[in-house]
Amino acid sequence: MRTWERRWYLVAEPDNHHHGQSVFALERMENIALTEYEMQPSSNISVTDYFKGSFGVNHSDYQQPVTIRIRVYGTQTDYVRALPIHESQREIERTDEWTDFEMDLVPCYNFYQQLLWHREKLEVLSPSSVREELHNILRQTLAMYEIVP
């Protein structure tokens, strides 16, 4: 089991699933019934290992975590210190104007959403692929707000 944003998720290996372990949101499960069949936890699943490098409940068997460096400006730094963006977050460098943090994870939709929550007070420094993806998201968002005279 794992919690994310006040929701519970189950990591399981269903017999009828096409690939090993999967994550299931408890509030979206339907037709749950008790049976006499007793399942034993798999020794192949360790929730800690399964979610290592993941952001929230997003998991990828195919991607490896990357080191992401961000710069947080002004008083937003205190907020990011108090509520880390990811459990691997560590403070790297600090000045009076900004603080750099690094974290190791697989970037995903929810991760970019979390970065955007900090608005202009957060900048992705590296890797370039994460910086470019955030740039593309911001460009698409800005296009939605074009002011037509």
C-alpha positions in Angstrom: 0.0 0.0 0.0 1.1 3.6 -0.6 -0.6 6.9 -0.1 -0.3 9.9 -2.5 -2.3 13.1 -2.2 -4.6 11.7 0.4 -5.5 8.6 -1.7 -4.5 5.0 -1.1 -2.9 2.7 -3.7 -2.4 -1.0 -3.8 0.7 -2.6 -5.4 -0.2 -6.1 -6.6 0.5 -8.8 -9.1 -2.9 -9.9 -10.4 -3.0 -13.3 -12.1 -4.8 -11.9 -15.1 -2.6 -8.8 -15.7 -0.3 -8.6 -18.7 2.8 -7.5 -16.8 3.8 -8.2 -13.3 3.2 -5.6 -10.6 0.7 -2.8 -11.1 -0.6 0.1 -9.0 -4.4 0.3 -8.3 -6.2 3.3 -6.9 -8.5 2.0 -4.1 -11.2 4.6 -4.7 -11.5 3.5 -8.4 -11.8 -0.2 -7.7 -15.2 -1.8 -8.5 -16.7 -5.2 -7.8 -14.5 -6.0 -4.9 -15.6 -9.2 -3.1 -14.1 -11.3 -0.3 -13.3 -14.9 -1.4 -11.9 -17.9 0.3 -8.8 -17.7 -1.8 -5.9 -16.4 0.3 -3.2 -14.5 -1.4 0.3 -14.2 0.0 2.4 -11.1 -0.5 5.0 -11.6 -3.2 8.6 -11.7 -2.2 9.2 -10.0 -5.6 7.6 -6.7 -4.4 9.2 -4.3 -2.0 7.2 -1.1 -2.0 10.3 0.9 -1.1 12.3 -0.6 -4.0 9.3 -0.5 -6.4 8.8 3.2 -5.9 12.5 4.1 -5.7 13.0 7.1 -8.0 9.2 7.4 -8.6 7.3 10.6 -8.1 4.1 9.8 -6.2 2.6 6.6 -7.5 3.9 6.9 -11.0 6.2 3.9 -11.7 8.2 3.0 -14.8 9.9 -0.3 -15.4 11.7 1.3 -18.4 13.1 4.6 -17.2 15.9 5.1 -14.7 15.9 8.0 -12.3 17.9 11.1 -13.3 19.5 13.8 -11.1 17.4 17.0 -11.4 18.8 20.3 -10.2 16.4 23.1 -9.4 17.0 26.7 -8.2 14.4 28.1 -5.8 14.2 31.9 -5.3 13.5 34.1 -2.3 11.3 33.0 0.5 10.0 30.0 -1.6 13.2 28.3 -0.5 11.8 28.0 3.0 8.7 26.3 1.7 10.7 23.8 -0.4 12.9 23.0 2.6 9.9 22.5 4.9 7.9 20.5 2.3 10.4 18.7 0.0 9.4 18.1 -3.6 10.7 14.6 -3.5 12.1 12.3 -0.7 15.6 12.3 -2.4 15.8 16.1 -2.3 19.0 17.5 -0.9 20.3 21.1 -0.6 23.4 21.7 -2.7 24.1 25.4 -2.7 22.7 28.6 -1.0 23.0 32.3 -1.5 21.0 35.2 -0.1 18.8 35.2 -3.3 18.4 31.5 -4.1 19.0 27.9 -3.1 19.9 24.9 -5.4 18.4 21.5 -4.7 19.0 18.2 -6.3 16.8 15.1 -6.4 16.9 11.7 -8.2 13.7 10.6 -9.9 11.9 9.7 -13.1 10.2 12.9 -14.4 6.5 12.4 -15.0 3.3 14.5 -15.4 2.8 14.9 -11.6 6.4 16.0 -11.1 6.0 18.8 -13.7 2.8 19.8 -12.2 4.5 20.1 -8.8 7.3 22.2 -10.3 4.7 24.5 -11.9 3.0 25.0 -8.6 6.0 27.1 -7.5 5.5 29.4 -10.5 8.3 31.9 -11.2 10.0 31.1 -7.9 11.5 27.8 -9.3 13.8 27.2 -12.2 15.0 23.8 -13.5 18.8 24.0 -14.1 19.4 20.4 -15.3 19.2 18.1 -17.1 18.3 19.9 -20.3 15.6 17.3 -21.2 13.6 18.3 -18.0 14.2 22.0 -18.6 13.1 21.6 -22.2 9.9 19.7 -21.2 9.0 22.4 -18.7 9.7 25.0 -21.4 7.3 23.2 -23.8 4.6 23.0 -21.1 4.9 26.7 -20.4 4.9 27.6 -24.1 1.7 25.6 -24.7 0.1 27.2 -21.6 1.1 30.7 -22.7 -0.4 30.1 -26.1 -3.8 29.5 -24.4 -3.6 33.0 -23.0 -2.7 34.9 -26.1 -4.5 38.3 -26.0 -6.1 39.1 -29.3 -6.7 42.8 -29.8 
